[in-house]
């Protein structure tokens, strides 16, 4: 695996137990909250697929819109591919062979413009990123802690414990877990929602920092900040944003 030169960042990697579990809204909410507290926090989406920049449908564009950050989308998401496939395959469809060195190097300019970065992954930790690396390899190489976003609903205990185990195997510190109700879940139809958080804590020894509700209107920085204050234990996230090393 090629290495990049040593840099320092304050950062947090937001990963998920699967695709479509709410990583983007949680990343935006945390970023908006940090910025409201006076920290010049930015966002980085190292690789995204499923739509092209300019469509208004990409995670990077949504992150910028919902946090109020003025930044070029292509700087936030240096590698964007149209095919709704894992990043490695989406890149290959257009003749691009991603490397971990190139992915990390493309994000380094953001570390010069922001005091801290919220980095959103694509899918889960075992998503193929390049020919010889998974998403967890990027997280490990960045040497920053991870936050797990998981569904609130049935099945989340298994998915969360497996994700935590994978991260721990690579010695990635885990700040905690945020459960997300998502857009399609009706909590009152799922009796597991009442006990999922407690059981995740019991079997993983991780802290569940809260449960992010389904938003009933278009996300704005003000709405996201209000939601975080109501539902998320934020101090562990503040504490995690100590100076870390990237690359090596």
ZAVOMAR-231684 format. One line per 3 residues: number of its first residue (from 1); their letters; for each residue x, y, z of N, C-alpha, C. Coordinates in Angstrom, 3 decimals, m for minus. Example, Ala and Ser with C-alpha at 12.3 -4.5 7.8 and 13.67 -1.06 7.14 Angstrom:
<zators>
1	as	13.190,m5.690,7.800,12.300,m4.500,7.800,13.200,m3.300,7.800  12.850,m2.250,7.080,13.670,m1.060,7.140,12.900,0.030,7.870
</zators>
This chain:
<zators>
1	xxx	0.846,m1.192,0.000,0.000,0.000,0.000,0.885,1.246,0.000  0.702,2.162,m0.949,1.483,3.381,m0.998,1.107,4.314,0.133  2.097,5.062,0.625,1.885,5.986,1.722,1.902,7.414,1.203
4	xxx	1.274,8.311,1.930,1.368,9.727,1.635,2.150,10.372,2.757  2.592,11.618,2.529,3.390,12.298,3.534,2.566,12.593,4.777  3.256,12.684,5.903,2.590,12.892,7.184,1.947,14.270,7.236
7	xxx	0.715,14.343,7.665,0.002,15.589,7.902,m0.752,15.422,9.210  m1.229,16.528,9.760,m2.049,16.444,10.955,m3.416,17.053,10.683  m4.441,16.418,11.191,m5.782,16.965,11.076,m6.535,16.702,12.375
10	xxx	m7.577,17.462,12.551,m8.601,17.104,13.522,m9.745,16.572,12.691  m10.159,15.374,12.966,m11.185,14.806,12.113,m11.946,13.682,12.760  m13.060,13.369,12.143,m13.918,12.275,12.567,m14.476,11.621,11.311
13	xxx	m14.339,10.297,11.221,m14.837,9.565,10.061,m16.216,9.007,10.395  m17.205,9.419,9.632,m18.574,8.946,9.837,m18.814,7.773,8.893  m18.915,6.586,9.478,m19.148,5.389,8.688,m20.509,4.814,9.043
16	xxx	m20.958,3.874,8.240,m22.283,3.305,8.469,m22.241,1.800,8.552  m23.342,1.227,8.976,m23.472,m0.219,8.988,m23.899,m0.754,7.624  m24.242,0.155,6.713,m24.741,m0.223,5.392,m24.894,1.068,4.599
19	xxx	m25.353,0.946,3.370,m25.712,2.127,2.610,m27.101,2.595,3.029  m27.372,3.877,2.850,m28.691,4.465,3.152,m29.101,4.309,4.611  m28.151,4.450,5.524,m28.494,4.407,6.950,m28.541,5.797,7.577
22	xxx	m28.212,6.827,6.783,m28.308,8.184,7.307,m26.981,8.843,7.631  m25.894,8.352,7.032,m24.585,8.958,7.296,m24.551,10.433,6.915  m25.162,10.763,5.784,m25.052,12.134,5.278,m25.751,13.124,6.198
25	xxx	m26.946,12.809,6.637,m27.665,13.742,7.502,m26.968,13.871,8.854  m26.422,12.778,9.371,m25.705,12.849,10.648,m24.409,13.634,10.485  m23.688,13.410,9.392,m22.470,14.184,9.130,m22.783,15.669,9.046
28	xxx	m23.830,16.010,8.328,m24.216,17.414,8.196,m24.609,18.012,9.542  m25.353,17.253,10.328,m25.815,17.759,11.622,m24.654,18.024,12.570  m23.702,17.099,12.626,m22.528,17.285,13.485,m21.718,18.487,13.021
31	xxx	m21.534,18.595,11.715,m20.777,19.721,11.170,m21.453,21.049,11.489  m22.755,21.118,11.285,m23.491,22.351,11.575,m23.369,22.725,13.048  m23.444,21.732,13.926,m23.332,21.986,15.358,m21.941,22.514,15.716
34	xxx	m20.901,21.897,15.179,m19.542,22.354,15.458,m19.320,23.772,14.954  m19.855,24.077,13.798,m19.698,25.429,13.245,m20.460,26.445,14.091  m21.614,26.049,14.614,m22.381,26.942,15.487,m21.628,27.223,16.780
37	xxx	m20.773,26.279,17.180,m19.974,26.458,18.394,m18.674,27.213,18.143  m18.482,27.631,16.889,m17.329,28.466,16.579,m16.147,27.756,15.954  m16.280,26.450,15.672,m15.187,25.709,15.047,m15.353,25.764,13.527
40	xxx	m14.289,26.088,12.834,m14.327,26.123,11.372,m14.227,24.697,10.842  m15.342,23.991,10.895,m15.400,22.587,10.486,m15.813,22.475,9.023  m15.164,21.572,8.319,m15.499,21.307,6.931,m15.939,19.878,6.729
43	xxx	m16.301,19.548,5.500,m16.740,18.197,5.162,m15.910,17.670,4.006  m15.744,16.356,4.000,m15.007,15.679,2.927,m15.715,14.365,2.631  m16.046,14.177,1.372,m16.622,12.920,0.884,m15.592,12.333,m0.075
46	xxx	m14.678,11.491,0.403,m13.550,11.058,m0.429,m13.959,10.429,m1.764  m14.989,9.584,m1.738,m15.475,8.939,m2.960,m16.992,8.829,m2.857  m17.673,9.152,m3.956,m19.124,8.966,m3.980,m19.540,8.456,m5.346
49	xxx	m20.646,7.709,m5.364,m21.154,7.166,m6.617,m22.674,7.224,m6.595  m23.263,7.111,m7.774,m24.717,7.102,m7.891,m25.296,8.317,m8.568  m24.511,9.381,m8.729,m24.951,10.598,m9.406,m23.730,11.458,m9.663
52	xxx	m23.856,12.409,m10.561,m22.752,13.297,m10.891,m22.919,14.649,m10.222  m21.802,15.311,m9.945,m21.853,16.668,m9.418,m22.573,17.571,m10.421  m23.380,18.453,m9.894,m24.199,19.315,m10.737,m25.634,18.849,m10.819
55	xxx	m25.863,17.596,m10.451,m27.224,17.050,m10.470,m28.028,17.508,m9.263  m27.331,17.927,m8.216,m28.001,18.250,m6.961,m28.374,17.034,m6.154  m27.985,15.850,m6.622,m28.387,14.600,m5.979,m27.251,13.934,m5.214
58	xxx	m26.053,14.489,m5.261,m24.918,13.837,m4.612,m24.869,14.184,m3.125  m24.224,13.304,m2.370,m24.058,13.556,m0.938,m23.276,14.832,m0.689  m22.238,15.068,m1.483,m21.405,16.259,m1.275,m22.221,17.538,m1.435
61	xxx	m23.055,17.598,m2.456,m23.880,18.790,m2.665,m24.874,18.975,m1.518  m25.432,17.862,m1.034,m26.383,17.952,0.079,m25.674,18.412,1.349  m24.472,17.916,1.582,m23.705,18.327,2.753,m23.460,19.834,2.750
64	xxx	m23.057,20.360,1.615,m22.784,21.795,1.535,m24.051,22.617,1.716  m25.118,22.205,1.069,m26.375,22.948,1.162,m26.917,22.963,2.576  m26.853,21.827,3.263,m27.487,21.705,4.575,m26.623,22.232,5.720
67	xxx	m25.349,22.500,5.452,m24.486,23.064,6.487,m24.191,24.537,6.264  m24.464,25.032,5.063,m24.165,26.433,4.755,m22.703,26.686,4.436  m21.925,25.637,4.246,m20.508,25.808,3.908,m20.379,26.274,2.457
70	xxx	m19.574,27.307,2.259,m19.300,27.799,0.904,m18.016,27.133,0.427  m18.177,26.182,m0.450,m17.036,25.403,m0.925,m17.397,24.813,m2.278  m16.386,24.563,m3.091,m16.628,23.923,m4.384,m16.953,22.438,m4.177
73	xxx	m18.051,21.952,m4.731,m18.402,20.535,m4.547,m17.300,19.584,m4.976  m16.582,19.935,m6.037,m15.523,19.040,m6.512,m14.334,18.999,m5.554  m14.201,20.011,m4.699,m13.148,19.969,m3.679,m13.552,19.055,m2.526
76	xxx	m14.848,19.063,m2.199,m15.363,18.212,m1.129,m15.431,16.752,m1.577  m15.742,16.539,m2.835,m15.868,15.180,m3.386,m14.982,15.063,m4.624  m13.685,14.824,m4.439,m12.759,14.794,m5.577,m13.006,13.652,m6.550
79	xxx	m13.618,12.573,m6.067,m13.881,11.417,m6.919,m15.376,11.105,m6.882  m16.064,11.456,m7.965,m17.510,11.262,m8.067,m17.811,10.475,m9.332  m18.617,9.426,m9.188,m18.921,8.560,m10.320,m20.431,8.352,m10.420
82	xxx	m20.912,8.221,m11.631,m22.362,8.183,m11.867,m22.990,6.836,m11.543  m22.300,5.758,m11.810,m22.896,4.428,m11.638,m23.192,4.148,m10.170  m24.377,3.608,m9.868,m24.730,3.285,m8.482,m24.104,1.965,m8.045
85	xxx	m22.771,1.971,m7.976,m22.004,0.777,m7.643,m21.006,1.106,m6.542  m20.409,0.079,m5.974,m19.330,0.309,m5.027,m18.261,1.170,m5.697  m17.571,2.041,m4.952,m16.653,3.001,m5.581,m15.646,2.375,m6.537
88	xxx	m15.073,1.250,m6.176,m14.085,0.615,m7.039,m14.666,0.282,m8.404  m15.874,m0.297,m8.425,m16.495,m0.674,m9.699,m17.012,0.543,m10.458  m17.573,1.520,m9.750,m18.072,2.727,m10.408,m16.929,3.467,m11.098
91	xxx	m15.765,3.481,m10.451,m14.595,4.121,m11.057,m14.128,3.356,m12.287  m14.058,2.037,m12.185,m13.584,1.230,m13.311,m14.484,1.380,m14.541  m15.770,1.631,m14.325,m16.681,1.796,m15.466,m16.275,2.953,m16.364
94	xxx	m15.613,3.945,m15.775,m15.180,5.099,m16.574,m13.655,5.121,m16.724  m13.031,3.960,m16.527,m11.613,3.837,m16.797,m10.683,4.379,m15.736  m11.189,4.523,m14.510,m10.367,5.054,m13.420,m10.022,3.922,m12.458
97	xxx	m8.746,3.786,m12.154,m8.287,2.835,m11.145,m7.891,3.621,m9.897  m8.759,3.624,m8.912,m8.506,4.379,m7.699,m7.348,3.769,m6.910  m6.577,4.635,m6.260,m5.569,4.189,m5.310,m5.787,4.933,m4.001
100	xxx	m5.401,4.299,m2.911,m5.564,4.929,m1.608,m4.724,6.201,m1.513  m3.543,6.177,m2.086,m2.675,7.352,m2.056,m3.343,8.548,m2.735  m3.957,8.319,m3.888,m4.614,9.414,m4.620,m5.830,9.935,m3.860
103	xxx	m6.590,9.027,m3.247,m7.784,9.434,m2.507,m7.405,10.340,m1.342  m6.392,9.938,m0.581,m5.975,10.734,0.567,m5.376,12.058,0.116  m4.529,12.023,m0.905,m3.889,13.249,m1.383,m4.919,14.270,m1.855
106	xxx	m6.014,13.800,m2.443,m7.044,14.715,m2.945,m7.757,15.454,m1.819  m7.754,14.877,m0.620,m8.423,15.530,0.505,m7.527,16.419,1.326  m6.220,16.323,1.143,m5.292,17.091,1.975,m5.491,18.601,1.885
109	xxx	m5.824,19.178,0.705,m6.053,20.634,0.680,m7.145,21.102,1.644  m8.134,20.267,1.899,m9.191,20.649,2.836,m8.648,20.829,4.249  m7.599,20.083,4.585,m7.030,20.201,5.927,m6.371,21.555,6.141
112	xxx	m6.056,22.260,5.067,m5.446,23.585,5.177,m6.493,24.679,5.363  m7.727,24.394,4.931,m8.777,25.418,4.956,m9.706,25.306,6.155  m9.669,24.160,6.837,m10.604,23.944,7.948,m9.849,23.464,9.188
115	xxx	m10.385,23.824,10.341,m9.785,23.388,11.599,m10.071,21.913,11.887  m11.178,21.412,11.379,m11.559,20.017,11.585,m12.363,19.560,10.383  m12.290,18.263,10.092,m13.027,17.695,8.971,m13.938,16.575,9.446
118	xxx	m15.167,16.604,8.969,m16.088,15.477,9.112,m16.047,14.729,7.790  m15.595,13.492,7.839,m15.347,12.716,6.636,m16.400,11.625,6.533  m17.167,11.663,5.463,m18.243,10.679,5.296,m17.823,9.583,4.334
121	xxx	m17.931,8.349,4.779,m17.619,7.222,3.925,m18.716,6.928,2.917  m18.497,5.867,2.159,m19.495,5.392,1.193,m19.891,3.986,1.620  m21.154,3.798,1.948,m21.588,2.489,2.415,m20.973,2.150,3.759
124	xxx	m20.611,0.879,3.935,m20.057,0.431,5.203,m18.556,0.234,5.160  m18.004,m0.328,6.232,m16.553,m0.426,6.369,m15.924,m1.461,5.445  m16.696,m2.419,4.967,m16.144,m3.459,4.096,m16.446,m3.213,2.620
127	xxx	m16.809,m1.983,2.272,m17.057,m1.634,0.875,m15.721,m1.607,0.118  m15.619,m2.282,m1.033,m14.390,m2.213,m1.828,m14.122,m0.799,m2.323  m12.918,m0.299,m2.022,m12.560,1.074,m2.365,m11.608,1.112,m3.559
130	xxx	m10.601,0.257,m3.535,m9.672,0.109,m4.657,m9.500,m1.398,m4.911  m8.598,m1.733,m5.817,m8.388,m3.148,m6.122,m7.911,m3.946,m4.918  m7.239,m3.276,m3.973,m6.672,m4.023,m2.855,m6.987,m3.432,m1.486
133	xxx	m7.966,m2.531,m1.413,m8.330,m1.949,m0.113,m9.843,m1.840,0.034  m10.272,m1.820,1.288,m11.663,m1.592,1.645,m11.785,m0.226,2.317  m13.006,0.206,2.570,m13.223,1.493,3.218,m12.499,1.564,4.565
136	xxx	m12.469,0.452,5.293,m11.812,0.444,6.598,m10.321,0.760,6.470  m9.713,0.429,5.342,m8.297,0.745,5.144,m8.081,2.247,5.044  m9.009,2.946,4.423,m8.927,4.404,4.374,m9.046,4.987,5.779
139	xxx	m10.012,4.492,6.542,m10.191,5.000,7.907,m8.933,4.765,8.727  m8.375,3.573,8.619,m7.166,3.232,9.365,m5.995,4.107,8.955  m5.857,4.334,7.656,m4.741,5.137,7.150,m4.844,6.595,7.592
142	xxx	m6.046,7.114,7.713,m6.241,8.500,8.152,m5.925,8.688,9.636  m5.962,7.591,10.384,m5.629,7.614,11.807,m6.509,8.596,12.590  m7.775,8.558,12.305,m8.739,9.360,13.057,m9.831,8.444,13.581
145	xxx	m10.542,8.859,14.620,m11.600,8.007,15.163,m12.799,7.928,14.238  m13.601,6.909,14.452,m14.798,6.687,13.651,m16.044,6.827,14.509  m17.107,7.253,13.881,m18.449,7.281,14.460,m19.321,6.383,13.602
148	xxx	m20.031,5.460,14.228,m20.879,4.526,13.485,m22.310,5.054,13.449  m22.871,5.154,12.255,m24.288,5.471,12.082,m25.004,4.180,11.706  m26.061,3.879,12.442,m26.781,2.623,12.240,m28.281,2.883,12.202
151	xxx	m29.004,1.978,11.593,m30.463,2.080,11.622,m30.980,1.902,13.045  m32.122,2.506,13.329,m32.767,2.296,14.623,m33.514,0.977,14.676  m33.763,0.393,13.519,m34.748,m0.687,13.400,m34.149,m2.080,13.549
154	xxx	m35.018,m3.070,13.426,m34.670,m4.476,13.582,m33.497,m4.862,12.676  m32.531,m5.592,13.227,m31.341,m5.989,12.492,m30.128,m5.141,12.808  m30.350,m4.012,13.449,m29.239,m3.079,13.661,m28.218,m3.596,14.662
157	xxx	m28.625,m4.451,15.605,m27.657,m4.975,16.577,m26.583,m5.781,15.849  m26.984,m6.703,15.027,m26.039,m7.522,14.266,m25.132,m6.651,13.402  m25.707,m5.749,12.642,m24.922,m4.903,11.734,m23.943,m4.028,12.501
160	xxx	m24.373,m3.493,13.632,m23.525,m2.595,14.404,m22.374,m3.339,15.061  m22.660,m4.508,15.636,m21.604,m5.281,16.274,m20.557,m5.741,15.258  m20.990,m6.142,14.072,m20.045,m6.552,13.039,m19.185,m5.369,12.585
163	xxx	m19.794,m4.214,12.411,m19.049,m3.017,12.015,m18.019,m2.652,13.069  m18.428,m2.665,14.339,m17.508,m2.345,15.425,m16.348,m3.333,15.470  m16.643,m4.599,15.272,m15.599,m5.620,15.295,m14.583,m5.393,14.183
166	xxx	m15.066,m5.035,13.004,m14.192,m4.793,11.859,m13.273,m3.610,12.125  m13.829,m2.534,12.685,m13.026,m1.354,13.003,m12.000,m1.666,14.088  m12.418,m2.380,15.098,m11.494,m2.714,16.192,m10.370,m3.615,15.709
169	xxx	m10.661,m4.467,14.755,m9.626,m5.341,14.203,m8.512,m4.530,13.556  m8.858,m3.351,13.030,m7.862,m2.456,12.435,m7.398,m1.382,13.431  m7.774,m1.538,14.695,m7.362,m0.627,15.769,m7.829,0.807,15.532
172	xxx	m9.020,0.945,14.958,m9.621,2.266,14.760,m10.428,2.620,16.013  m10.129,3.727,16.681,m10.935,4.141,17.836,m12.364,4.456,17.398  m13.325,4.081,18.219,m14.737,4.323,17.901,m15.318,5.261,18.946
175	xxx	m15.799,6.396,18.508,m16.370,7.406,19.411,m17.695,6.925,19.990  m18.479,6.244,19.180,m19.781,5.762,19.615,m20.666,5.464,18.431  m21.940,5.307,18.720,m22.940,4.944,17.710,m24.075,5.962,17.766
178	xxx	m24.534,6.383,16.611,m25.763,7.164,16.516,m26.772,6.345,15.714  m27.917,6.107,16.314,m29.002,5.420,15.612,m29.809,6.449,14.835  m30.227,6.071,13.644,m30.948,6.995,12.791,m32.272,6.379,12.349
181	xxx	m33.361,7.122,12.563,m34.681,6.617,12.191,m34.868,6.520,10.686  m34.216,7.383,9.927,m34.288,7.298,8.476,m35.611,7.779,7.917  m35.690,7.719,6.609,m36.855,8.267,5.905,m37.995,7.269,5.767
184	xxx	m37.696,5.981,5.846,m38.738,4.990,5.544,m39.249,4.246,6.770  m38.567,4.414,7.906,m38.939,3.623,9.066,m40.067,4.269,9.856  m40.999,3.462,10.282,m42.048,3.905,11.192,m41.764,3.285,12.551
187	xxx	m41.154,4.034,13.479,m40.708,3.446,14.747,m41.792,2.711,15.526  m43.045,3.202,15.451,m44.087,2.561,16.245,m44.454,1.177,15.711  m43.995,0.841,14.497,m44.261,m0.478,13.930,m43.162,m1.486,14.249
190	xxx	m42.117,m1.068,14.948,m40.961,m1.921,15.195,m40.664,m1.952,16.690  m41.072,m2.982,17.389,m40.864,m3.021,18.839,m39.398,m3.109,19.248  m38.502,m3.494,18.319,m37.085,m3.608,18.668,m36.448,m2.250,18.948
193	xxx	m37.049,m1.181,18.424,m36.473,0.157,18.580,m36.299,0.519,20.056  m37.182,0.027,20.886,m37.153,0.384,22.309,m35.937,m0.191,23.030  m35.353,m1.274,22.516,m34.261,m1.944,23.227,m32.954,m2.015,22.445
196	xxx	m32.949,m1.611,21.196,m31.752,m1.767,20.369,m30.542,m1.027,20.943  m30.745,0.195,21.399,m29.617,0.981,21.906,m28.983,0.304,23.121  m29.828,m0.125,24.058,m29.315,m0.750,25.281,m28.552,m2.039,24.965
199	xxx	m29.053,m2.819,24.014,m28.399,m4.084,23.680,m27.096,m3.859,22.913  m27.054,m2.842,22.072,m25.793,m2.503,21.392,m24.734,m2.138,22.425  m25.105,m1.335,23.398,m24.158,m0.970,24.454,m23.731,m2.196,25.258
202	xxx	m24.682,m3.062,25.553,m24.395,m4.246,26.371,m23.394,m5.181,25.690  m23.572,m5.404,24.397,m22.756,m6.398,23.704,m21.509,m5.834,23.034  m21.438,m4.520,22.869,m20.278,m3.931,22.184,m19.405,m3.092,23.097
205	xxx	m19.950,m2.707,24.270,m19.271,m1.779,25.179,m19.073,m0.398,24.557  m19.805,m0.123,23.490,m19.800,1.213,22.895,m20.931,2.036,23.473  m20.785,3.341,23.407,m21.838,4.237,23.838,m22.729,4.603,22.653
208	xxx	m24.023,4.466,22.825,m24.969,4.989,21.842,m25.218,6.442,22.224  m24.819,7.348,21.358,m24.855,8.775,21.668,m26.224,9.392,21.462  m27.131,8.647,20.875,m28.474,9.166,20.685,m29.151,8.558,19.480
211	xxx	m30.359,8.993,19.272,m31.173,8.511,18.154,m31.666,9.707,17.362  m31.199,9.803,16.123,m31.521,10.940,15.264,m32.874,10.688,14.616  m33.825,11.599,14.781,m35.177,11.354,14.261,m35.283,11.621,12.772
214	xxx	m36.329,11.098,12.187,m36.631,11.413,10.795,m37.034,12.878,10.697  m36.398,13.620,9.800,m36.711,15.038,9.642,m38.010,15.203,8.864  m38.822,16.130,9.325,m40.129,16.322,8.717,m40.153,17.463,7.702
217	xxx	m39.018,18.143,7.533,m38.938,19.253,6.584,m37.534,19.295,6.004  m37.324,20.165,5.026,m36.008,20.288,4.418,m34.970,20.674,5.463  m33.831,19.978,5.420,m32.798,20.220,6.425,m32.127,21.560,6.200
220	xxx	m32.066,22.355,7.236,m31.321,23.604,7.245,m30.313,23.514,8.386  m29.271,24.341,8.384,m28.345,24.309,9.511,m29.054,24.491,10.850  m30.024,25.391,10.899,m30.737,25.657,12.146,m31.518,24.436,12.611
223	xxx	m32.181,23.754,11.676,m32.945,22.556,12.035,m32.011,21.447,12.524  m30.890,21.264,11.842,m29.954,20.214,12.234,m29.357,20.486,13.610  m28.995,21.727,13.869,m28.433,22.093,15.173,m29.457,21.844,16.274
226	xxx	m30.681,22.261,16.040,m31.751,22.055,17.025,m31.951,20.563,17.298  m31.903,19.747,16.252,m32.105,18.299,16.412,m30.962,17.673,17.196  m29.735,18.073,16.901,m28.589,17.543,17.641,m28.707,17.881,19.122
229	xxx	m29.046,19.107,19.419,m29.144,19.533,20.820,m30.208,18.748,21.577  m31.251,18.356,20.882,m32.347,17.620,21.519,m32.063,16.134,21.666  m31.264,15.555,20.762,m31.233,14.091,20.681,m29.857,13.445,20.845
232	xxx	m28.767,14.201,20.731,m27.434,13.606,20.681,m26.567,14.072,21.855  m25.876,13.123,22.496,m24.862,13.460,23.501,m23.608,13.894,22.746  m23.329,15.181,22.775,m22.336,15.738,21.856,m20.921,15.791,22.427
235	xxx	m20.781,15.709,23.732,m19.457,15.881,24.337,m18.435,14.857,23.838  m18.787,13.558,23.682,m17.798,12.618,23.152,m17.291,12.994,21.759  m18.120,13.634,20.959,m17.702,14.069,19.629,m16.721,15.227,19.750
238	xxx	m17.008,16.178,20.619,m16.062,17.277,20.854,m14.710,16.723,21.306  m14.744,15.779,22.247,m13.511,15.227,22.795,m12.711,14.465,21.750  m13.412,13.863,20.779,m12.728,13.067,19.751,m11.950,13.920,18.765
241	xxx	m12.308,15.187,18.673,m11.683,16.035,17.672,m10.381,16.644,18.189  m9.519,15.781,18.693,m8.161,16.186,19.054,m7.299,16.069,17.811  m6.098,16.613,17.850,m5.213,16.543,16.700,m4.824,15.091,16.445
244	xxx	m4.992,14.679,15.204,m4.651,13.321,14.802,m3.654,13.378,13.646  m3.096,12.237,13.253,m2.193,12.199,12.112,m2.869,11.540,10.937  m2.520,12.004,9.750,m3.080,11.445,8.520,m1.943,10.923,7.665
247	xx	m2.071,9.746,7.141,m1.012,9.162,6.339,0.090,8.607,7.208  1.280,8.550,6.686,2.401,8.078,7.475,3.241,7.087,6.684
</zators>
